[in-house]
C-alpha cells in the first residue's frame, strides 16, 4: 500500500507541473502584446500635446523630443521556446505513461495476490473437505466391513461347526448302523455259502462247470508255457494268405526324417519310436531318429484312424477280460502281450502269428 500511495503522489505532482508549464507558455505572448500596446499609447499623448502647444505658444527653449520604438521580438526564440515546451510535454507524457504502467503493474500485482489468495483458499477448502470426507468414508467403510465380516464369519463358523458336528454324529451313527448291517449280511452270506457249498458237493452240474473252468485255465497255462511261442518269422507258413501280405512283404528300411516326411504324410511318435501309416498298417520308421526304440519290429494293423499305442491298449484290455493277459495296460507290444495274443490265436483256431493282424482283431471283436 505504501508503494501505491507513493506512486499516486508522484503522478499528481507530475500532472500539476505539466499544467503549470502549459499556462506559462500560453500567457507570455499576451504580456508582450499588452506591453507593446501601452508603449504605443504612451507616445501618442506626447505628440498630440506638443502639437497642441505649438498652436498657442512658441517655446523659447529648444525642445527635446523623445522617440519611442517598438520592442524587438525574436521569432526564433519563440519557436525554440515552443519546441522546448513541446519536448517537455512529450517527456512528461512519456514519464506519466511509464508511471501509470508501473502503477498498474503494482496495482495488478496486489490485485492478483488478493484474488489468488481467495481462490487458493476456496480450492484448499474444497480439497480439505474432500480429503476429510474420503478419510471419514474409509473409516466408516472399515468399521462397516469389520462388522459385516464378523457377522459373516460368525454365521459361517456356526454353519461349519454344525455341519462338522452333524458329520461326526453321522459317522458314529453310520458306523454302528454298518456294523449291525454287516453282521446281519455276514450271517446271511455265510449261511447261504454253507448251503451252496453243500449243494455243490452233491450237484453234478456244478462239478461239471467247475471242471470246465479249471480245464480252461489249465489249457491257457499249457499253451502259454508249452506249445505256444512267439513267432518272429514273417516268412513262415503262419503268414500265408492274402490277409498277411503286409507281414510277408515287410523289411526294415533306414532313411532320415526328411525322406520319411517327403514320402509319407502321417508319422507319429509313440512309446519311444516313430511310426508311419501305409495301406492300413503302422510300420516303424527306422532312421527317423537316432535314439528311437522299437520293442516290436513289424507291422501293426490299425482301424478307425487310431495310433498304434491305442490299438495295442484295446487288444490288451480285451485279452485281459478274456483271461489271457495279466500284465500292465501300457500300449507296448512286448513279449507278454505277444504271448497272450499267441495263446488267444491258438485257442480260437487262428494262425499263431503273435502279432496284431486283421483276423485276430476281428475275433477279439475290436475292429
Helices and strands as residue ranges (DSSP letters): H 2-56, H 75-201, H 204-222, I 223-227, G 237-239, G 242-244, H 245-248, H 257-263, E 267-270, E 273-278, E 281-284, E 300-301, H 308-322, H 335-347, H 358-364
